[in-house]
Amino acid sequence: MNESGEDRFIARYFRPLARHPGAFGLLDDAAVLAPPQGHDLVLTTDPIICGVHFFADDPPDAVGRKALRVNLSDLAAKGAAPAGFLLALAVPQDIDPAWVEGFASGLGADAERYGCPLLGGDTDCTPGPITIAVTAFGTLPRGRMVSRNGAKVGDHVLVTGTIGDAALGLDLRRSPENAGRWRLNAEQAEHLKSRYLLPQPRNALAHAVREHASAAMDISDGLAGDLGKLCRASGVRAEIEARRVPVSGAVAAVLAAEPARLETVLTGGDDYELLCTVGEGEIAPLRNAAESAGVSITEIGRVTATGREAVILDVAGRPMSFPRPSFSHL
Amino acid sequence: MNESGEDRFIARYFRPLARHPGAFGLLDDAAVLAPPQGHDLVLTTDPIICGVHFFADDPPDAVGRKALRVNLSDLAAKGAAPAGFLLALAVPQDIDPAWVEGFASGLGADAERYGCPLLGGDTDCTPGPITIAVTAFGTLPRGRMVSRNGAKVGDHVLVTGTIGDAALGLDLRRSPENAGRWRLNAEQAEHLKSRYLLPQPRNALAHAVREHASAAMDISDGLAGDLGKLCRASGVRAEIEARRVPVSGAVAAVLAAEPARLETVLTGGDDYELLCTVGEGEIAPLRNAAESAGVSITEIGRVTATGREAVILDVAGRPMSFPRPSFSHL
């Protein structure tokens, strides 16, 4: 009885990524993990599907990175340090070995970079699109997970990085001719597309978020809708100003050419930036930590009252409304 | 900003299943879990895909149960007690709400039955088949996971339940006319099909496996191939006798009508029975525990030497060979 094709596939592409002792070299059905004493494990799963979350012709290396990064972003938002992940990979029977090799290479590089080793998983064939379900684990001191429900009236609302790049990058992937309409130079167009291709999770800020934020989440379905979710979980009303939302030069160029694209920026999703609420006294230390980590962070508004909604004010101070405030699969 | 369709979908179908405090009512991006002091978490993921692991016309209630049970079976084999699970569900945009309701109902019933609550997860739309990735967590005393690599020369090889029912049940689903060829009565045909539709994970035996087995795994890809995996992980050679492999009355009827189907029985997979190796002195207490748990357990052979292979002997004592000893997706 020899090794099956599946055994060889796992051994060739994924065993090199499984150096954690709890992974048993991927020779077992299961993995073992224990948080340090006095710590919790934070659990999150965020699958990506070809044709939904990435393109069939995306470089497989980038797909491997994205599969892990969208989950690392959740850990960062919760204030957790990465501890490892499981991978459930479903691929067509006739998958190109070069694709798998590229995928495993990108995944392994980011597992190393973010200190998040492969612990185990499963491989299947599917008659459908490539589907990659990473389940990631993080650790933090017991009871210290930063939830969505801690925002308090008077808190400030902050976001990391810039908003809207990935949503416009996705638009450019689908409609390359928009680059001309928006008068983007090659570098700007590349910037937007790369932000869709490869999220930049803010794990460098996870510890500071845990120390200083009252509530946090990562922005994956659009700033407007995700802030709404945070408000509903916290029972508060937040008001943010569209003009304060940080945008890149490329996004600013798009908005100059087509102001209506502000809606895409605010509701389009795939930002993988952190959205958090912060009490008055915690802003300065959070800013300092962000500066040390090399991550920009911008105040965009306040938690104004109890309630269940997020309001985005336009330049004239009027509430904006969107037919579809956040990306929703269903 | 109102709740999205996805938010309502989750609230309606899955929030009722998420009663563990670490699930935060599914209002957060992540869940929290901590094993009791001095315990490890065992992690496992085993997705099921429509058209691969279940049929589109299977009752959705059974699909929900199967999605969890194939993972519970892994926990049982490792000697772990269920602690909870994450669910990554990908469904077509036009999914029938009645399907989701049935799925959630079966899933919730088994989560309750096996003491394995929903902790969190993710919902996506897919252009492909329904894909359900459960990641399950179990607990056990630190360092006590039963791995595949502990089999020792002289150990006895045992399996729970009966082997081959599910593989023949799958065959009957695909080729209903075989029921006539095999002269099965309605009850026998139903037995085989039900064993494919709905695995019976042996979690009642998890504690005994941990106490008494030197190595264990659940049989999901076929007895022959899975025993081969255990042998390679342990560096041993095992010899089992085909005539000792426990079969149900329905499987015995099939084998009487078509003896060549022994190959399906031994290599077909989807058994979700436990395969374990047990030292001489541990057999009696394991048998007692199995009897108390109401799970049958049968000795089928021995670990005979160091090596890397499993040998199945036919009635004449000759090694059998199979072109495809285990189910393999790749």
Interface residues (C-beta under 8 A of the other chain):
Chain A: M1 N2 E3 S4 G5 E6 D7 F9 G22 F24 L27 D28 D29 A30 A31 V32 L33 A34 P35 Q37 H39 D40 L41 V42 L43 T44 T45 D46 P47 I49 G51 V52 H53 D74 L75 A77 K78 A80 L86 L87 A88 A90 V91 Q93 I95 L119 G120 G121 D122 T123 D124 C125 T126 P127 G128 P129 T131 A133 T135 F137 G138 R142 M145 S147 R148 N149 M217 D218 D221 A224 G225 L227 G228 K229 C231 R232 A233 E309 A310 V311 F322 P325 S326 F327 S328 H329 L330
Chain B: M1 N2 E3 S4 G5 E6 D7 F9 F24 L27 D28 D29 A30 A31 V32 L33 A34 P35 Q37 H39 D40 L41 V42 L43 T44 T45 D46 P47 I49 G51 V52 H53 D74 L75 A77 K78 A80 L86 A88 A90 V91 Q93 I95 L119 G120 G121 D122 T123 D124 C125 T126 P127 G128 P129 T131 A133 T135 F137 G138 R142 M145 S147 R148 N149 M217 D218 D221 A224 G225 L227 G228 K229 C231 R232 A233 E309 A310 V311 F322 P325 S326 F327 S328 H329 L330
